[in-house]
Amino acid sequence: MKGGTITLRSYQEVGVDWLRAHPRGILGDDVGLGKSFTALGAISETVPTMIICPAYLQWQWIDENLVPFYGEWIREHCVIVTGEVPTRAKLLAPGKLFYITGYHTFMDRMLVKLRKELLLRKWEQVILDEAHLLRGHGSQWTKNMWKMHFGTVEMLTGTPIVNNPGDLYPLLRLCDPKKFTSYWQFVEAWCVMSQTPWAIEVGPVRTELLPAWHKLLDQYMLRRMLRDYLPEIPKEIQHIIPVVLTPQQQRAHDRAKKTWIIDHPDARSAVPAKSGGALVTKLRQLTSGFVTHEDGTIEHFGTSPKIDVTINLIKDKPDEYNWIVFTWFRESAELVRKAVLDSTLGKDRDVYILHGDHAAEERAARVSKWKEKPNSILIATQASLQAGANLQNCWNVIFYEDDYLPATRIQALGRLVRSGQEERVQEYHIQARKTVDGSVWRTQQRRDSNNLKALIADLYSDTEE
């Protein structure tokens, strides 16, 4: 039945054999190694398969995975399952080989009927794409996943937190529900545990248990690294672009930082997660020229120097190059888009924007248009785009706002640096001097297991940039 253009590489064939030998397994290959094709190679071609992925990847799964692997004929045998009544009817109709739905189906209160139909049906084959999204053991969609009736299940994740047992527990329970029955018993057996004034904090695996932990993981996960199997892919080049904030921005940033530590004098040793996270969000917004107040209103501080640097970086490259600008905040994406359109770039280049306000189908369509148009610019929040999207053959990416979690950058770059990449990717990180940006970057590079606590400690240290 296979009639597409994809030929599996030798390491993918090994992955196929491993998945077939592990009917419930985690394929944790590095981003860019072609996990989707490996997963398709391992399933039976005659048994219907349910594919569950982030919502905006539903259409992409057909265009960029199923059609290249099987050929155009497969389109007639695929259905994207949504909450609409006609689609729910198609769900029960015979003759389809692939049923594709999003993780949101398992938590959206408006999709109760669809969810019940999915949970009642026995699925012989299931592929969970971006399976690390199930790391919350108490989330509704994780609990609903545990209720599904599976035959085989292939869990695909390019960024497994291999030394954080608590994050992997939901996937391990899907692998072996009889063995992994209690989250708290599991983390107490494997993890560093600490009591804070607010809650019990679950840390990484205990150092003395690392050999035993990796031995356990080997039973359920296959993990290979990109550079070990595709050394020919050019390594990305990293550029740190420092900027100086306007005096108004800098004063607002420093005032917010000072006020918070006065209100939380013990925060260096015990960071309150909610207010600590709110502080970091506020400071990061201020470096980008705005702040969101508690009532939802947004205050702007004029044009951020980060925007000027972004526009000049794109102008300085040849016109035939496509660009991606990754932001963290929706408002930042809109501000960058407006500035680009108001500049000379807006007259010469097609500009596309993606964030959470855009429906999944619209996101997929915009990415396709951007890939087809040379000399175009894609401005996207990282949450709206990075997981699972194939952005190959774009060689320039700007991180307008970095995240302190290492996996965010790794996964974003993995959309560009992957099998078949021929050019060296240039990554530009725009960072405001003497601000939270430096602490975010240093925390990301250290890969500390308690990222927020490490970031706050760095923010209030005497470190100079």
C-alpha positions as CSV (number, residue, x, y, z in Angstrom):
1,M,0.0,0.0,0.0
2,K,2.9,2.3,0.5
3,G,3.4,4.5,-2.6
4,G,5.0,7.7,-1.4
5,T,8.4,9.2,-1.9
6,I,9.8,8.5,1.5
7,T,12.6,5.9,2.0
8,L,13.4,5.2,5.6
9,R,17.0,5.6,6.7
10,S,18.8,2.7,8.5
11,Y,18.3,4.3,11.9
12,Q,14.6,4.7,11.2
13,E,14.3,1.0,10.2
14,V,15.9,0.2,13.6
15,G,13.2,2.4,15.2
16,V,10.5,0.6,13.3
17,D,11.7,-2.8,14.7
18,W,11.9,-1.3,18.2
19,L,8.3,0.0,18.0
20,R,7.0,-3.3,16.7
21,A,8.8,-5.0,19.6
22,H,7.3,-2.5,22.1
23,P,3.6,-2.2,21.3
24,R,3.3,0.6,23.8
25,G,6.5,2.6,23.5
26,I,7.9,6.1,23.6
27,L,10.0,7.2,20.5
28,G,12.1,10.0,22.0
29,D,14.3,10.6,19.0
30,D,15.8,14.1,18.7
31,V,13.7,16.7,16.8
32,G,14.6,16.4,13.1
33,L,15.2,12.6,12.9
34,G,11.9,11.9,11.3
35,K,9.9,10.3,14.1
36,S,6.6,10.5,12.2
37,F,7.8,8.4,9.3
38,T,9.4,5.9,11.7
39,A,6.0,5.6,13.5
40,L,4.2,5.1,10.2
41,G,6.6,2.4,9.2
42,A,5.8,0.5,12.3
43,I,2.0,0.4,12.1
44,S,-0.2,-2.1,10.2
45,E,-1.5,-0.6,6.9
46,T,-4.8,-2.4,7.1
47,V,-5.9,-1.4,10.6
48,P,-7.5,2.1,11.3
49,T,-5.2,4.4,13.2
50,M,-6.0,7.3,15.5
51,I,-3.5,10.1,15.4
52,I,-3.7,12.6,18.3
53,C,-1.6,15.8,17.9
54,P,-1.7,19.6,18.6
55,A,-4.7,21.0,16.8
56,Y,-2.9,23.1,14.3
57,L,-0.9,20.0,13.1
58,Q,-4.0,18.0,12.1
59,W,-3.9,19.2,8.5
60,Q,-0.1,19.1,8.4
61,W,-0.1,15.4,9.4
62,I,-1.9,14.7,6.1
63,D,0.2,17.0,3.9
64,E,3.6,16.5,5.3
65,N,3.6,13.0,6.8
66,L,0.8,10.7,5.4
67,V,0.9,11.9,1.7
68,P,4.7,11.8,1.4
69,F,4.8,8.3,3.0
70,Y,1.8,6.7,1.3
71,G,1.1,8.8,-1.8
72,E,-1.8,11.1,-2.8
73,W,-4.3,8.2,-2.6
74,I,-4.2,8.3,1.2
75,R,-6.1,11.6,1.3
76,E,-9.4,9.8,0.6
77,H,-8.7,7.5,3.6
78,C,-8.1,10.3,6.2
79,V,-10.6,12.3,8.3
80,I,-9.9,15.1,10.7
81,V,-12.2,14.6,13.6
82,T,-13.7,17.8,15.2
83,G,-16.7,18.5,17.4
84,E,-19.0,19.2,14.4
85,V,-21.9,16.7,14.1
86,P,-21.1,15.7,10.4
87,T,-17.5,14.9,11.4
88,R,-18.6,12.9,14.4
89,A,-20.7,10.8,12.0
90,K,-17.6,10.3,9.8
91,L,-15.8,9.0,12.9
92,L,-18.1,6.0,13.0
93,A,-18.1,5.4,9.3
94,P,-16.1,2.4,8.0
95,G,-13.4,2.6,5.3
96,K,-11.1,5.2,6.7
97,L,-7.5,4.4,7.7
98,F,-6.5,7.5,9.6
99,Y,-8.6,9.5,12.1
100,I,-6.8,12.7,13.2
101,T,-7.8,14.8,16.2
102,G,-6.2,17.3,18.6
103,Y,-5.4,17.0,22.2
104,H,-7.9,19.8,22.9
105,T,-10.6,17.2,22.2
106,F,-9.8,15.5,25.5
107,M,-10.3,18.6,27.6
108,D,-12.7,21.0,25.8
109,R,-16.0,21.2,27.7
110,M,-17.8,21.9,24.4
111,L,-16.7,18.5,22.9
112,V,-18.2,16.2,25.5
113,K,-20.1,14.0,23.0
114,L,-17.1,13.6,20.7
115,R,-14.9,12.8,23.7
116,K,-17.3,10.1,24.8
117,E,-17.3,8.5,21.4
118,L,-13.6,8.5,21.3
119,L,-13.3,7.0,24.8
120,L,-15.9,4.3,24.1
121,R,-14.3,3.0,20.9
122,K,-11.5,0.5,20.9
123,W,-8.5,1.8,18.9
124,E,-6.2,-0.9,17.7
125,Q,-3.5,1.6,16.7
126,V,-2.8,5.1,18.2
127,I,0.0,7.6,17.5
128,L,0.4,10.4,20.1
129,D,2.4,13.2,18.4
130,E,4.2,15.7,20.7
131,A,3.4,13.3,23.5
132,H,5.4,15.4,26.1
133,L,2.3,17.7,26.2
134,L,0.9,15.1,28.5
135,R,3.4,15.8,31.2
136,G,0.8,17.1,33.7
137,H,-0.4,14.1,35.6
138,G,-3.4,15.9,37.0
139,S,-4.6,17.5,33.7
140,Q,-7.9,16.6,32.2
141,W,-6.5,15.5,28.9
142,T,-3.9,13.3,30.5
143,K,-6.6,11.6,32.6
144,N,-8.8,11.1,29.5
145,M,-5.8,9.6,27.6
146,W,-5.5,7.0,30.4
147,K,-9.2,6.1,29.9
148,M,-8.8,5.4,26.1
149,H,-8.9,1.8,24.9
150,F,-5.7,1.2,23.1
151,G,-4.2,-1.7,21.2
152,T,-0.8,-0.4,20.3
153,V,0.3,3.2,21.1
154,E,3.3,5.0,19.7
155,M,4.2,8.1,21.7
156,L,6.4,10.6,19.8
157,T,8.4,13.3,21.6
158,G,11.5,15.1,20.5
159,T,12.1,16.7,23.9
160,P,11.5,14.2,26.6
161,I,12.6,15.4,30.0
162,V,14.6,12.2,30.6
163,N,15.9,13.1,34.1
164,N,12.5,14.3,35.4
165,P,10.5,11.2,36.3
166,G,7.5,13.3,37.3
167,D,7.1,14.7,33.8
168,L,7.4,11.3,32.2
169,Y,5.0,9.5,34.5
170,P,1.9,10.1,32.3
171,L,3.6,8.4,29.3
172,L,5.0,5.5,31.4
173,R,1.5,4.9,32.7
174,L,0.3,4.6,29.1
175,C,3.1,2.2,28.4
176,D,2.4,0.0,31.4
177,P,-0.8,0.9,33.4
178,K,-0.5,-2.1,35.7
179,K,3.0,-1.2,36.8
180,F,2.6,2.6,37.1
181,T,-0.5,3.1,39.2
182,S,0.3,6.0,41.6
183,Y,2.0,9.2,40.7
184,W,3.0,10.1,44.2
185,Q,4.4,6.7,45.0
186,F,6.4,6.9,41.8
187,V,7.9,10.3,42.4
188,E,8.6,9.5,46.0
189,A,10.6,6.5,44.9
190,W,12.6,8.3,42.2
191,C,12.7,12.0,42.7
192,V,14.3,14.7,44.9
193,M,11.4,15.9,47.0
194,S,11.3,19.2,49.0
195,Q,8.7,21.0,51.0
196,T,8.1,24.7,50.3
197,P,5.8,27.0,52.1
198,W,3.3,26.5,49.3
199,A,3.5,22.9,48.2
200,I,5.6,19.8,47.9
201,E,8.1,20.4,45.1
202,V,9.0,17.4,42.8
203,G,12.5,17.7,41.5
204,P,14.7,15.6,39.2
205,V,15.7,12.0,39.7
206,R,17.9,11.4,42.7
207,T,21.6,11.2,41.7
208,E,22.3,7.8,43.2
209,L,19.3,6.4,41.2
210,L,20.4,7.7,37.8
211,P,21.8,4.3,36.6
212,A,18.6,2.4,37.7
213,W,16.4,5.2,36.2
214,H,18.0,5.0,32.8
215,K,17.8,1.2,32.9
216,L,14.0,1.5,33.6
217,L,13.6,4.0,30.7
218,D,15.3,1.7,28.3
219,Q,12.4,-0.7,28.7
220,Y,9.9,1.9,27.4
221,M,11.8,4.6,25.4
222,L,14.1,4.7,22.4
223,R,16.1,7.9,22.4
224,R,18.6,8.9,19.7
225,M,20.4,12.3,19.1
226,L,20.4,14.2,15.8
227,R,24.1,14.7,15.6
228,D,24.9,11.0,16.2
229,Y,22.8,9.9,13.2
230,L,22.9,12.9,10.9
231,P,26.3,14.4,11.4
232,E,26.2,15.9,7.9
233,I,23.6,18.5,9.0
234,P,25.3,21.9,9.4
235,K,25.3,23.1,13.0
236,E,23.4,26.3,13.7
237,I,25.3,29.5,14.4
238,Q,24.2,31.5,17.4
239,H,24.3,35.3,17.6
240,I,23.5,37.3,20.7
241,I,22.3,40.8,19.8
242,P,22.4,43.2,22.8
243,V,20.1,46.2,22.9
244,V,19.7,49.1,25.3
245,L,16.1,49.9,26.4
246,T,14.7,53.4,26.3
247,P,15.0,55.2,29.6
248,Q,11.3,54.9,30.2
249,Q,11.4,51.1,29.7
250,Q,14.4,50.7,31.9
251,R,12.9,52.7,34.8
252,A,9.6,50.6,34.6
253,H,11.6,47.4,34.5
254,D,13.8,48.3,37.5
255,R,10.9,49.6,39.5
256,A,8.9,46.4,39.0
257,K,11.9,44.3,39.9
258,K,12.7,46.3,43.1
259,T,9.0,46.3,44.3
260,W,8.7,42.6,44.0
261,I,11.7,41.7,46.1
262,I,10.6,44.1,48.8
263,D,7.2,42.3,48.9
264,H,8.9,38.9,48.8
265,P,12.1,39.2,51.0
266,D,12.5,35.4,51.3
267,A,12.1,34.7,47.6
268,R,15.8,33.9,46.9
269,S,15.5,30.7,48.9
270,A,11.8,29.8,48.4
271,V,10.2,31.3,45.2
272,P,6.4,31.5,45.2
273,A,5.6,30.0,41.9
274,K,2.6,32.1,41.0
275,S,4.0,35.6,41.9
276,G,7.5,34.6,40.7
277,G,6.1,33.6,37.3
278,A,4.0,36.8,37.2
279,L,7.1,38.9,37.9
280,V,9.1,37.2,35.1
281,T,6.3,37.7,32.7
282,K,5.9,41.4,33.5
283,L,9.7,42.1,33.2
284,R,9.9,40.3,29.9
285,Q,6.9,42.3,28.6
286,L,8.6,45.5,29.7
287,T,11.7,44.7,27.6
288,S,9.4,44.3,24.6
289,G,7.7,47.7,25.0
290,F,4.4,46.9,26.8
291,V,2.9,45.5,30.0
292,T,-0.4,43.8,30.6
293,H,-2.2,45.0,33.7
294,E,-4.4,42.9,36.0
295,D,-7.5,44.2,34.5
296,G,-6.4,43.0,31.0
297,T,-5.5,46.4,29.6
298,I,-2.2,46.8,27.8
299,E,0.1,49.8,28.3
300,H,2.7,50.6,25.6
301,F,6.0,52.3,26.0
302,G,6.6,53.5,22.5
303,T,8.7,51.5,19.9
304,S,10.9,49.0,21.6
305,P,14.6,49.0,20.5
306,K,14.1,45.3,19.9
307,I,11.8,46.0,17.0
308,D,14.4,48.3,15.3
309,V,17.1,45.6,15.6
310,T,14.7,43.0,14.2
311,I,13.9,45.1,11.1
312,N,17.6,45.9,10.5
313,L,18.7,42.3,10.8
314,I,16.2,41.3,8.1
315,K,17.2,44.3,5.8
316,D,20.8,43.4,6.0
317,K,20.3,39.9,4.5
318,P,19.7,39.2,0.7
319,D,16.2,39.4,-0.4
320,E,15.8,35.8,-1.3
321,Y,16.0,34.6,2.3
322,N,12.9,33.7,4.3
323,W,12.8,34.7,7.9
324,I,11.1,33.5,11.1
325,V,10.6,35.8,14.1
326,F,9.7,33.9,17.2
327,T,8.0,35.9,20.0
328,W,6.7,34.6,23.3
329,F,3.8,37.0,23.7
330,R,0.9,37.6,21.3
331,E,1.2,41.4,21.7
332,S,4.9,41.3,20.8
333,A,4.0,39.4,17.5
334,E,1.4,42.1,16.7
335,L,3.8,44.9,17.5
336,V,6.6,43.4,15.3
337,R,4.1,42.8,12.5
338,K,2.9,46.4,12.5
339,A,6.4,47.7,12.6
340,V,7.5,45.5,9.7
341,L,4.5,46.5,7.6
342,D,5.1,50.2,8.3
343,S,8.8,49.8,7.2
344,T,10.2,49.4,3.7
345,L,10.1,45.6,4.4
346,G,6.3,45.7,4.3
347,K,6.4,47.0,0.7
348,D,8.7,44.3,-0.6
349,R,7.9,41.2,1.3
350,D,4.9,39.0,2.2
351,V,4.4,39.0,6.0
352,Y,2.5,36.3,7.9
353,I,1.6,36.2,11.6
354,L,0.5,33.4,13.8
355,H,-0.7,33.3,17.4
356,G,-3.3,31.8,19.6
357,D,-6.2,33.8,18.0
358,H,-5.8,31.9,14.8
359,A,-7.7,28.6,14.3
360,A,-5.7,25.5,13.6
361,E,-6.6,25.3,9.9
362,E,-5.7,29.0,9.4
363,R,-2.3,28.4,11.0
364,A,-1.5,25.5,8.7
365,A,-2.6,27.5,5.7
366,R,-0.4,30.5,6.6
367,V,2.6,28.3,7.2
368,S,2.1,26.7,3.7
369,K,1.9,30.1,2.1
370,W,5.0,31.4,3.8
371,K,7.0,28.3,2.7
372,E,5.8,28.8,-0.9
373,K,6.7,32.5,-1.0
374,P,10.4,33.3,-1.3
375,N,11.6,36.4,0.5
376,S,8.7,36.3,3.1
377,I,8.6,36.8,6.8
378,L,6.7,34.6,9.4
379,I,6.1,36.2,12.8
380,A,4.8,33.6,15.3
381,T,4.4,33.0,19.0
382,Q,6.4,29.9,19.9
383,A,3.4,28.3,21.5
384,S,1.4,28.7,18.2
385,L,3.9,27.1,15.9
386,Q,6.9,25.2,17.2
387,A,5.6,21.8,18.2
388,G,5.6,19.5,15.2
389,A,5.7,22.2,12.5
390,N,8.2,21.6,9.6
391,L,9.9,24.9,8.8
392,Q,12.8,23.4,6.9
393,N,14.8,25.4,4.4
394,C,14.4,28.6,6.4
395,W,17.9,29.6,7.4
396,N,17.3,32.7,9.6
397,V,15.4,32.8,12.8
398,I,15.1,35.6,15.3
399,F,14.2,34.9,18.9
400,Y,12.6,38.2,19.8
401,E,11.9,36.8,23.3
402,D,13.7,33.8,24.8
403,D,12.2,31.4,27.2
404,Y,14.1,30.2,30.3
405,L,13.1,26.5,29.6
406,P,15.8,24.9,27.4
407,A,13.4,22.7,25.7
408,T,11.6,25.7,24.1
409,R,14.6,26.8,22.1
410,I,15.6,23.2,21.3
411,Q,12.2,22.4,19.9
412,A,11.9,25.6,18.0
413,L,15.3,25.1,16.3
414,G,14.3,21.5,15.6
415,R,11.7,22.7,13.2
416,L,14.5,24.1,11.0
417,V,17.5,21.9,11.7
418,R,16.4,18.4,10.6
419,S,16.9,15.6,8.1
420,G,17.6,17.1,4.6
421,Q,18.7,20.5,5.8
422,E,21.6,21.8,3.7
423,E,22.3,25.3,4.8
424,R,23.6,26.5,8.2
425,V,20.8,28.0,10.3
426,Q,21.6,31.4,11.8
427,E,19.8,32.1,15.1
428,Y,19.6,35.6,16.5
429,H,18.7,36.2,20.1
430,I,17.8,39.8,20.9
431,Q,18.5,40.6,24.5
432,A,18.0,43.9,26.4
433,R,21.0,44.6,28.5
434,K,20.7,44.9,32.3
435,T,17.3,43.3,32.3
436,V,15.6,40.0,32.9
437,D,16.7,38.9,29.4
438,G,20.2,38.1,30.6
439,S,18.8,36.0,33.5
440,V,16.5,34.2,31.2
441,W,19.3,33.3,28.8
442,R,21.7,32.2,31.5
443,T,19.0,30.0,33.1
444,Q,18.3,28.4,29.8
445,Q,21.9,27.6,29.2
446,R,22.5,26.1,32.6
447,R,19.5,23.8,32.2
448,D,18.7,23.9,35.9
449,S,16.1,21.5,37.0
450,N,14.2,24.2,39.0
451,N,14.2,26.8,36.2
452,L,12.1,29.5,37.9
453,K,14.0,29.4,41.2
454,A,17.3,29.6,39.3
455,L,16.0,32.5,37.2
456,I,14.9,34.5,40.3
457,A,18.3,33.8,42.0
458,D,20.1,35.0,38.9
459,L,17.9,38.1,38.5
460,Y,18.7,39.3,42.0
461,S,22.4,38.4,42.0
462,D,25.2,40.8,41.2
463,T,25.8,39.2,37.8
464,E,26.6,41.8,35.2
465,E,25.9,41.4,31.5
